[in-house]
Amino acid sequence: MSIAEHCTIAGYDQATKTRNRRLDVDKYVGEIASTIVQDWEGCTVESLNKLMVMNVDGIPAEQLKEPIPFTRENLLMVIKNVHDLDGFLQDCSVDASLFKPAQDGELTKNLQSSPSIS
């Protein structure tokens, strides 16, 4: 079952008297994010404050620099509050070049350093 199918809600439209299916966008974004983002490093209140509106008044400087643990709840909170992060993640999910094996990178690096043929 695909993620989209898993996040579809069946309903009934009173006006047309027909069944319909619609995508639960919040659930879909959460599933995509959980599938793509497995962990993070260096995520602090200080770094998030640069990406989203936060009230950090009264928070000690040491606490601003403490890493935020990676949890599904924290991930969803960041996705909901950082502008267009969900769109970025969805774009990444369909970009095949991001999922190529590491050896392709080596091949590309070697090709770039090879002499060009004119």
C-alpha positions in Angstrom: 0.0 0.0 0.0 1.4 3.4 -1.0 1.7 6.3 1.5 -1.0 8.2 -0.4 -3.4 5.3 -0.2 -2.6 4.8 3.5 -3.4 8.5 4.1 -6.7 8.5 2.2 -10.0 9.1 4.0 -13.2 7.7 2.6 -16.3 9.9 3.0 -19.7 10.6 1.8 -20.8 13.7 -0.1 -24.4 14.7 0.9 -24.8 17.0 -2.0 -24.0 14.5 -4.7 -25.0 11.4 -2.7 -21.8 9.7 -3.6 -18.8 8.3 -1.8 -15.6 10.2 -2.2 -12.0 9.8 -1.1 -9.7 12.6 -0.1 -6.2 12.8 1.1 -5.5 13.6 4.8 -2.8 16.2 4.1 -1.5 16.4 7.7 -1.2 12.6 7.9 0.4 12.4 4.4 3.0 15.0 5.3 3.7 13.2 8.6 4.2 9.9 6.8 6.4 11.4 4.1 8.5 13.2 6.7 8.9 10.0 8.8 9.9 8.0 5.8 12.5 10.5 4.6 13.9 12.1 7.7 15.5 9.4 9.9 17.5 11.7 12.3 19.0 15.1 12.7 22.1 16.7 14.0 22.7 20.2 15.4 19.0 21.0 15.7 18.8 23.5 18.6 16.3 26.1 19.7 18.8 28.7 18.5 19.0 27.2 15.0 15.2 26.8 14.8 14.7 30.4 15.9 16.4 31.4 12.6 13.9 29.3 10.6 10.6 30.0 12.4 8.9 32.5 14.7 9.6 31.5 18.3 9.5 33.3 21.6 12.9 32.7 23.2 12.6 35.4 25.8 13.7 34.2 29.2 15.4 31.0 27.9 19.0 30.8 29.2 21.7 30.9 26.5 22.9 27.5 27.5 19.5 26.0 26.9 19.2 27.7 23.5 22.3 25.7 22.4 21.3 22.3 23.7 20.4 19.8 21.0 16.7 19.0 20.5 16.2 15.2 20.5 14.9 13.7 17.3 11.4 12.4 17.8 8.4 12.1 15.5 6.6 14.7 17.5 9.5 17.2 17.3 9.8 16.5 13.6 6.1 17.2 12.9 6.3 20.4 15.0 9.2 21.7 13.0 7.6 20.7 9.7 4.3 22.5 10.6 6.2 25.7 11.7 9.0 26.1 9.2 7.6 27.7 6.0 7.6 25.3 3.0 9.6 22.6 4.7 6.9 20.0 3.9 7.1 21.0 0.2 10.9 20.7 0.2 10.6 17.2 1.7 8.0 16.2 -0.9 10.3 17.5 -3.6 13.2 15.5 -2.2 11.1 12.3 -2.0 10.6 12.3 -5.8 14.1 13.3 -6.8 15.8 10.1 -7.9 19.3 11.7 -7.9 19.1 11.9 -4.1 18.7 8.1 -3.8 21.6 7.0 -6.1 24.3 4.9 -4.6 27.5 6.6 -3.3 29.6 5.0 -6.1 27.8 7.2 -8.7 29.2 10.2 -6.9 32.7 8.8 -7.3 32.1 8.2 -11.0 30.8 11.8 -11.5 33.8 13.2 -9.6 36.2 11.2 -11.8 34.4 12.3 -15.0 34.7 16.0 -14.0 38.4 15.7 -13.5 39.0 13.9 -16.8 40.3 15.9 -19.7 37.6 17.2 -22.0 37.4 16.1 -25.6 37.1 18.9 -28.0 
